[in-house]
């Protein structure tokens, strides 16, 4: 189905999953996306990633239920995205880690594409608060 008209399928996803418009994507970046949309292996990989959410990820999540991530974690999400509208994302992740930072970034599902400066600033600030320290064996 996707291979029949990849541009229609993926542009519908890009524009339908949040607050993005084509103008929100860098021209070269959008061209690279379009090139991958026409690659049958990339289409299969994307579909398999979504299949894994039910076939693998859910089972892993259930098996890990109650365990906390010990490494500092940063949760970024699009402020205008469907998940932000449906869920309290900071509260959802709060009990999943010992050190969990959450921040809404302007945009929807594709916020890293539409707000790269804000995402970079948030990641840099997080890394500044939690510098990498190698663990000796």
PyMOL commands that set and color helices and strands:
alter all, ss='L'
color gray80, all
select helices_A, chain A and resi 6-16+22-24+27-37+40-64+82-86+89-94+111-114+116-129
alter helices_A, ss='H'
color red, helices_A
select strands_A, chain A and resi 73-78+100-105
alter strands_A, ss='S'
color yellow, strands_A
deselect
rebuild
show_as cartoon
